[in-house]
Amino acid sequence: MAERRGTPITRIDVMWLLFVFLLAILPPLYEWHKQLILAGIGLFQIFEGNILGRLSPRRRNFLSILVKMALSTLLVWHSGMIFSDYYPIYYLPVVSTAILYGVVGTLLWTLAACASYCAFVIPALRHYTLSTGGASDLAMRCLFFFIVGIIVNRFVIESRDQARRREQLAARLLETNRQLEQAQADARRSERLAALGQLSAGLAHEIRNPLGVIRGSAEMLNQKLHSADPITSELAGYISNEVERLNRLVARFLDFARPLQPKVQHQPLRPIVELALKSVQEQQSDAKVQVEWQESPNLPLVLVDSELIERVFTNLFSNAYEAMPEGGTLRVKMKPVVSDGRGGVEIEVSDTGSGIPAEDQEHIFNPFFTTKKSGMGLGLSMVSRIVDDHRGRIRLETKPETGACFRVFLPGE
């Protein structure tokens, strides 16, 4: 059911005011009863929203039609009753009903308008006889009330359907644009990952050879200087240790650059996620973090490489623990979803930490971007890459005051 559009004058109000004005300038021009009633009809049409605005839509529509019906009946009664030339004023409640109600409501209110008009026949029969022509004319007028009501109602319903379809189409276009933007962002991130992976592989191979020479030389120096100055021996040890650290760093670069070849198979996701969480809990045994699980029943199997997906959730859980150094709550939610026509499981990992600043959210999946004092910024990049290789999706939903929330979708087919 449609509602009144507030207090501003609409095009329908202007049309009805013009209709009332034309009735007012028709003879008898100086009949004050007629002019007063027409003025009341015009004022009510303009200020209907102010008068009935505080009522519920259902009561407002009912009283609006009832008042218009009463004013129309009053005008016909003062201007000759069944012989009144102002009977078209009943089109006002009939058309208003067609706009506000459905087909059934329109028929019922139009029937009420016809009954109200035909009721004037009763006092007329005291002095006149209803001829066949008069009855035919009366029936024709009532028939036109129904015709106008049904035509207007049909037009209004089609207009509402078109408006609803336009809104649905606009919503679909908005969602499609959002998905397209997300796909473009994912494609750009994948391109950056591929380029940086190639660069990392080249640099790692170039660096590893000199590191091997430096490491071997440091070990030889350490052996020869074993009985020499302790400070010199200690410095040689520093060289060996730092070379070893650089070597581990190079190994991580190579892991990042090496093409992934997931060995996927259908399997339940819950044991993989639990294994990742258990690993992080053992490493963070002193953390005061509570874990809340929320899992929908009958989760479908997912097509994944369990080892790679375990790395994904190990990284996400580690980040969540590190975001709550004073303690907090880690929430894990799992539910079946359909994304882009594919069924699968969506896993939500959220924490109650400080969240990720808005200026950093766009870059968190970029390689070598990190806000930690220690770290290379490859963790979430590797997570994104693994999820992409599984034809899945990962996105961040976060507000600084509520912590971070990662949503991971993994397909089951």
C-alpha positions as CSV (number, residue, x, y, z in Angstrom):
1,M,0.0,0.0,0.0
2,A,1.4,3.4,-0.9
3,E,1.9,6.1,1.6
4,R,1.5,9.9,1.5
5,R,4.7,11.5,0.3
6,G,4.9,14.1,3.1
7,T,3.7,17.7,3.1
8,P,5.2,19.2,-0.2
9,I,2.6,19.7,-2.9
10,T,2.9,17.1,-5.6
11,R,1.8,17.0,-9.2
12,I,-1.3,15.0,-8.2
13,D,-2.2,17.8,-5.7
14,V,-1.9,20.4,-8.4
15,M,-4.1,18.4,-10.7
16,W,-6.8,18.1,-8.0
17,L,-6.5,21.8,-7.1
18,L,-7.1,22.6,-10.8
19,F,-10.1,20.3,-10.9
20,V,-11.6,21.9,-7.7
21,F,-10.9,25.4,-9.1
22,L,-12.7,24.7,-12.3
23,L,-15.7,23.4,-10.3
24,A,-15.6,26.6,-8.2
25,I,-15.8,29.0,-11.2
26,L,-18.8,27.1,-12.7
27,P,-22.3,28.4,-11.9
28,P,-23.7,29.0,-9.4
29,L,-20.6,31.2,-8.8
30,Y,-21.9,32.9,-5.6
31,E,-23.3,29.8,-3.8
32,W,-21.3,30.1,-0.6
33,H,-22.1,26.5,0.5
34,K,-20.5,25.2,-2.6
35,Q,-17.5,27.4,-2.5
36,L,-16.9,26.7,1.2
37,I,-17.0,22.9,0.6
38,L,-14.7,23.2,-2.4
39,A,-12.3,25.3,-0.4
40,G,-12.4,22.6,2.3
41,I,-11.6,19.9,-0.3
42,G,-8.7,21.9,-1.7
43,L,-7.2,22.7,1.8
44,F,-7.5,19.1,2.9
45,Q,-5.7,17.9,-0.3
46,I,-2.9,20.3,0.4
47,F,-2.5,19.8,4.2
48,E,-3.5,16.1,4.3
49,G,0.1,15.2,5.3
50,N,0.1,17.7,8.2
51,I,-3.3,16.7,9.4
52,L,-2.9,12.9,9.3
53,G,0.9,12.6,9.3
54,R,1.2,11.2,12.8
55,L,-1.1,8.3,12.2
56,S,-0.1,4.9,11.0
57,P,-0.1,4.4,7.2
58,R,-3.2,2.1,7.4
59,R,-5.3,4.5,9.5
60,R,-4.0,7.6,7.6
61,N,-5.1,6.1,4.2
62,F,-8.5,5.1,5.6
63,L,-9.3,8.5,7.1
64,S,-8.0,10.3,4.0
65,I,-10.5,8.5,1.8
66,L,-13.2,8.8,4.4
67,V,-12.8,12.6,4.7
68,K,-12.8,13.0,0.9
69,M,-15.8,10.8,0.6
70,A,-17.7,12.9,3.2
71,L,-16.8,16.2,1.6
72,S,-17.8,15.0,-1.8
73,T,-21.1,13.7,-0.5
74,L,-21.6,17.1,1.3
75,L,-21.0,19.0,-1.9
76,V,-23.5,16.9,-3.9
77,W,-26.0,17.2,-1.1
78,H,-25.8,21.0,-1.1
79,S,-25.9,21.3,-4.9
80,G,-29.0,19.4,-5.8
81,M,-28.3,15.8,-4.5
82,I,-29.1,13.3,-7.3
83,F,-29.6,16.1,-9.8
84,S,-26.3,17.8,-8.9
85,D,-23.9,18.7,-11.7
86,Y,-21.0,18.2,-9.3
87,Y,-21.3,14.4,-9.0
88,P,-17.8,14.1,-10.7
89,I,-16.4,15.2,-7.4
90,Y,-16.6,11.6,-6.4
91,Y,-13.7,10.9,-8.7
92,L,-11.5,12.5,-6.0
93,P,-12.0,9.6,-3.4
94,V,-12.2,7.0,-6.2
95,V,-8.8,8.0,-7.8
96,S,-7.2,8.6,-4.4
97,T,-8.3,5.0,-3.5
98,A,-6.8,3.7,-6.7
99,I,-3.5,5.3,-5.8
100,L,-3.4,4.2,-2.1
101,Y,-4.9,0.7,-2.3
102,G,-4.8,-2.5,-4.3
103,V,-7.5,-3.9,-6.6
104,V,-9.8,-5.2,-3.9
105,G,-9.5,-1.9,-1.9
106,T,-10.2,0.1,-5.0
107,L,-13.3,-1.9,-5.8
108,L,-14.7,-1.7,-2.3
109,W,-14.1,2.1,-1.9
110,T,-15.5,2.7,-5.4
111,L,-18.6,0.7,-4.4
112,A,-18.9,2.9,-1.3
113,A,-18.7,6.0,-3.5
114,C,-21.4,4.7,-5.8
115,A,-23.6,3.7,-2.8
116,S,-23.1,7.2,-1.3
117,Y,-24.1,8.8,-4.6
118,C,-27.0,6.5,-5.3
119,A,-28.4,7.1,-1.8
120,F,-29.6,10.5,-3.0
121,V,-32.2,8.6,-5.2
122,I,-34.2,7.7,-2.1
123,P,-35.3,11.3,-1.1
124,A,-35.8,12.1,-4.8
125,L,-38.3,9.3,-5.2
126,R,-40.7,11.1,-2.9
127,H,-41.3,13.7,-5.6
128,Y,-40.1,12.0,-8.8
129,T,-40.3,8.7,-10.5
130,L,-37.1,6.9,-11.6
131,S,-37.5,6.4,-15.3
132,T,-35.6,3.8,-17.4
133,G,-33.5,6.6,-18.9
134,G,-32.7,8.0,-15.5
135,A,-31.7,4.6,-14.1
136,S,-29.5,4.0,-17.2
137,D,-27.8,7.4,-16.7
138,L,-27.2,6.7,-13.0
139,A,-25.8,3.2,-13.8
140,M,-23.5,4.7,-16.4
141,R,-22.1,7.3,-14.0
142,C,-21.4,4.5,-11.4
143,L,-19.9,2.4,-14.1
144,F,-17.5,5.2,-15.0
145,F,-16.5,5.4,-11.4
146,F,-15.4,1.8,-11.5
147,I,-13.7,2.2,-14.9
148,V,-11.6,5.2,-13.8
149,G,-10.7,3.5,-10.5
150,I,-9.6,0.3,-12.2
151,I,-7.6,2.1,-14.9
152,V,-5.8,4.3,-12.4
153,N,-5.1,1.4,-10.1
154,R,-3.7,-0.6,-12.9
155,F,-1.4,2.2,-13.9
156,V,-0.3,2.8,-10.3
157,I,0.5,-0.9,-9.8
158,E,2.5,-1.1,-13.0
159,S,4.4,2.1,-12.0
160,R,5.2,0.5,-8.6
161,D,6.3,-2.7,-10.2
162,Q,8.6,-0.8,-12.6
163,A,10.0,1.3,-9.7
164,R,10.6,-1.9,-7.8
165,R,12.3,-3.5,-10.8
166,R,14.5,-0.4,-11.2
167,E,15.5,-0.5,-7.6
168,Q,16.3,-4.2,-7.8
169,L,18.3,-3.6,-11.0
170,A,20.1,-0.7,-9.4
171,A,21.0,-2.9,-6.4
172,R,22.2,-5.7,-8.7
173,L,24.3,-3.2,-10.7
174,L,25.8,-1.8,-7.4
175,E,26.7,-5.3,-6.3
176,T,28.1,-6.2,-9.7
177,N,30.2,-3.0,-9.6
178,R,31.4,-3.9,-6.2
179,Q,32.4,-7.4,-7.3
180,L,34.1,-6.0,-10.4
181,E,36.1,-3.5,-8.3
182,Q,37.0,-6.3,-6.0
183,A,38.0,-8.5,-8.9
184,Q,40.1,-5.7,-10.4
185,A,41.8,-5.2,-7.0
186,D,42.5,-8.9,-6.7
187,A,43.9,-9.0,-10.3
188,R,46.2,-6.0,-9.5
189,R,47.3,-7.7,-6.3
190,S,48.0,-10.9,-8.2
191,E,50.1,-9.0,-10.7
192,R,52.1,-7.3,-8.0
193,L,52.6,-10.7,-6.3
194,A,53.8,-12.3,-9.5
195,A,56.2,-9.4,-10.3
196,L,57.6,-9.3,-6.8
197,G,57.8,-13.0,-6.7
198,Q,60.0,-13.0,-9.8
199,L,62.1,-10.2,-8.4
200,S,62.4,-12.0,-5.0
201,A,63.5,-15.2,-6.7
202,G,66.2,-13.4,-8.7
203,L,67.5,-11.5,-5.8
204,A,67.5,-14.5,-3.5
205,H,69.5,-16.6,-5.9
206,E,72.0,-13.7,-6.5
207,I,72.4,-13.1,-2.7
208,R,72.6,-16.8,-1.7
209,N,75.9,-17.5,-3.5
210,P,77.8,-14.6,-1.8
211,L,76.2,-15.5,1.5
212,G,77.6,-19.0,1.1
213,V,81.1,-17.7,0.5
214,I,80.8,-15.3,3.5
215,R,79.5,-18.0,5.7
216,G,82.3,-20.5,4.8
217,S,85.0,-17.8,5.2
218,A,83.6,-16.8,8.6
219,E,83.6,-20.5,9.8
220,M,87.2,-20.8,8.6
221,L,88.2,-17.6,10.5
222,N,86.4,-18.8,13.6
223,Q,88.4,-22.1,13.5
224,K,91.7,-20.4,13.0
225,L,91.0,-17.7,15.6
226,H,89.8,-20.1,18.2
227,S,92.8,-19.6,20.4
228,A,93.4,-16.0,19.3
229,D,92.0,-12.8,20.7
230,P,88.5,-13.5,22.2
231,I,87.0,-10.3,20.8
232,T,88.1,-11.2,17.2
233,S,86.7,-14.7,17.7
234,E,83.4,-13.2,18.9
235,L,83.2,-10.9,15.9
236,A,83.7,-13.9,13.6
237,G,80.8,-15.6,15.5
238,Y,78.6,-12.5,14.8
239,I,79.4,-12.8,11.1
240,S,78.4,-16.5,11.1
241,N,75.1,-15.8,13.0
242,E,74.1,-12.8,10.9
243,V,74.9,-14.8,7.7
244,E,72.7,-17.6,9.0
245,R,69.9,-15.1,9.6
246,L,70.2,-13.7,6.1
247,N,70.2,-17.2,4.8
248,R,66.9,-17.9,6.5
249,L,65.5,-14.6,5.1
250,V,66.6,-15.6,1.6
251,A,64.9,-19.0,2.1
252,R,61.6,-17.2,3.0
253,F,62.0,-15.1,-0.2
254,L,62.3,-18.3,-2.2
255,D,59.3,-19.8,-0.5
256,F,57.3,-16.7,-1.5
257,A,58.5,-16.7,-5.0
258,R,58.2,-20.5,-5.7
259,P,55.1,-21.4,-7.6
260,L,52.5,-23.2,-5.5
261,Q,51.0,-26.4,-6.7
262,P,48.2,-27.2,-4.3
263,K,47.3,-30.9,-4.0
264,V,43.7,-30.5,-3.4
265,Q,41.1,-33.0,-2.3
266,H,37.7,-32.9,-0.7
267,Q,37.9,-32.9,3.0
268,P,36.3,-31.3,6.1
269,L,37.6,-27.9,7.1
270,R,37.1,-28.0,10.8
271,P,40.1,-30.4,11.6
272,I,42.5,-28.2,9.6
273,V,41.4,-25.0,11.4
274,E,41.6,-26.7,14.8
275,L,45.1,-27.9,14.0
276,A,46.2,-24.4,13.1
277,L,44.7,-23.0,16.2
278,K,46.3,-25.6,18.4
279,S,49.7,-24.8,16.9
280,V,49.3,-21.1,17.7
281,Q,48.0,-21.8,21.2
282,E,51.1,-23.9,21.9
283,Q,53.4,-21.1,20.7
284,Q,51.3,-18.4,22.6
285,S,50.7,-20.5,25.8
286,D,50.9,-17.4,28.1
287,A,48.3,-15.4,26.1
288,K,45.1,-14.6,27.9
289,V,42.9,-15.2,24.8
290,Q,39.5,-16.8,24.9
291,V,38.4,-18.7,21.8
292,E,34.8,-18.8,20.7
293,W,33.6,-21.2,18.0
294,Q,30.4,-20.8,16.0
295,E,29.8,-23.5,13.4
296,S,26.8,-24.2,11.3
297,P,25.7,-27.8,11.1
298,N,26.3,-29.9,8.0
299,L,29.2,-28.0,6.6
300,P,30.1,-29.2,3.1
301,L,33.5,-30.6,2.3
302,V,36.0,-28.2,0.7
303,L,38.5,-28.8,-2.1
304,V,41.8,-27.8,-0.5
305,D,45.4,-28.6,0.2
306,S,45.3,-29.2,3.9
307,E,49.0,-28.2,4.5
308,L,48.6,-24.9,2.7
309,I,45.3,-24.0,4.2
310,E,46.7,-24.8,7.6
311,R,49.4,-22.2,6.9
312,V,46.6,-19.7,6.1
313,F,44.8,-20.0,9.4
314,T,48.1,-20.3,11.4
315,N,49.0,-16.9,10.1
316,L,45.6,-15.4,10.7
317,F,45.4,-16.8,14.3
318,S,49.0,-15.6,15.0
319,N,48.1,-12.1,13.9
320,A,45.0,-12.2,16.1
321,Y,47.0,-13.3,19.1
322,E,49.6,-10.6,18.5
323,A,46.8,-8.0,18.2
324,M,45.7,-8.8,21.7
325,P,48.8,-8.6,23.9
326,E,46.7,-7.9,27.0
327,G,44.2,-10.6,26.3
328,G,40.9,-10.7,24.4
329,T,38.5,-12.9,22.5
330,L,39.2,-14.8,19.2
331,R,36.1,-15.7,17.4
332,V,35.9,-18.3,14.7
333,K,32.7,-18.7,12.7
334,M,32.1,-21.2,9.9
335,K,29.1,-21.4,7.7
336,P,28.1,-22.7,4.3
337,V,27.7,-20.0,1.6
338,V,27.3,-19.7,-2.1
339,S,29.6,-17.2,-3.9
340,D,29.5,-16.5,-7.6
341,G,27.5,-19.6,-8.1
342,R,29.9,-21.9,-6.2
343,G,29.1,-23.6,-2.9
344,G,31.6,-23.6,-0.1
345,V,32.5,-22.6,3.4
346,E,33.1,-19.1,4.7
347,I,35.3,-18.8,7.7
348,E,35.3,-15.6,9.8
349,V,38.3,-14.9,12.0
350,S,37.9,-11.9,14.2
351,D,39.6,-10.5,17.3
352,T,39.0,-7.8,19.9
353,G,42.3,-6.0,19.3
354,S,42.9,-2.5,18.3
355,G,42.1,-3.1,14.6
356,I,43.8,-2.0,11.5
357,P,44.0,1.7,10.7
358,A,42.0,2.7,7.6
359,E,45.0,4.0,5.8
360,D,46.7,0.6,6.1
361,Q,43.7,-1.6,5.1
362,E,44.3,-1.3,1.4
363,H,47.9,-2.4,1.7
364,I,47.8,-5.3,4.2
365,F,47.9,-8.0,1.4
366,N,50.8,-6.3,-0.4
367,P,54.2,-8.1,-0.1
368,F,56.7,-6.5,2.4
369,F,54.1,-4.3,4.0
370,T,54.1,-4.6,7.7
371,T,53.4,-2.4,10.8
372,K,55.3,-4.7,13.1
373,K,58.7,-3.9,14.4
374,S,59.9,-7.4,13.5
375,G,58.7,-9.1,10.4
376,M,59.0,-9.0,6.6
377,G,55.4,-8.4,5.6
378,L,55.1,-11.6,3.7
379,G,52.6,-13.4,5.9
380,L,49.3,-12.0,4.6
381,S,50.7,-11.9,1.1
382,M,51.3,-15.6,1.3
383,V,47.8,-16.1,2.8
384,S,46.2,-14.2,-0.1
385,R,48.2,-16.1,-2.6
386,I,47.3,-19.5,-1.2
387,V,43.6,-18.6,-1.0
388,D,43.7,-17.3,-4.6
389,D,45.4,-20.5,-5.8
390,H,42.4,-22.4,-4.2
391,R,40.0,-20.2,-6.2
392,G,38.8,-18.7,-3.0
393,R,38.5,-15.2,-1.6
394,I,39.8,-13.4,1.4
395,R,38.8,-9.9,2.5
396,L,39.2,-7.7,5.5
397,E,36.3,-6.2,7.4
398,T,37.5,-4.0,10.3
399,K,36.9,-1.0,12.4
400,P,39.6,0.4,14.6
401,E,37.3,0.3,17.7
402,T,36.2,-3.3,17.2
403,G,39.3,-5.2,16.0
404,A,40.1,-7.0,12.7
405,C,37.8,-9.5,11.0
406,F,39.0,-11.6,8.1
407,R,36.5,-13.5,6.0
408,V,37.9,-16.5,4.0
409,F,35.8,-18.3,1.4
410,L,36.9,-21.7,0.2
411,P,35.0,-23.5,-2.5
412,G,33.8,-27.0,-2.2
413,E,33.7,-27.7,-6.0
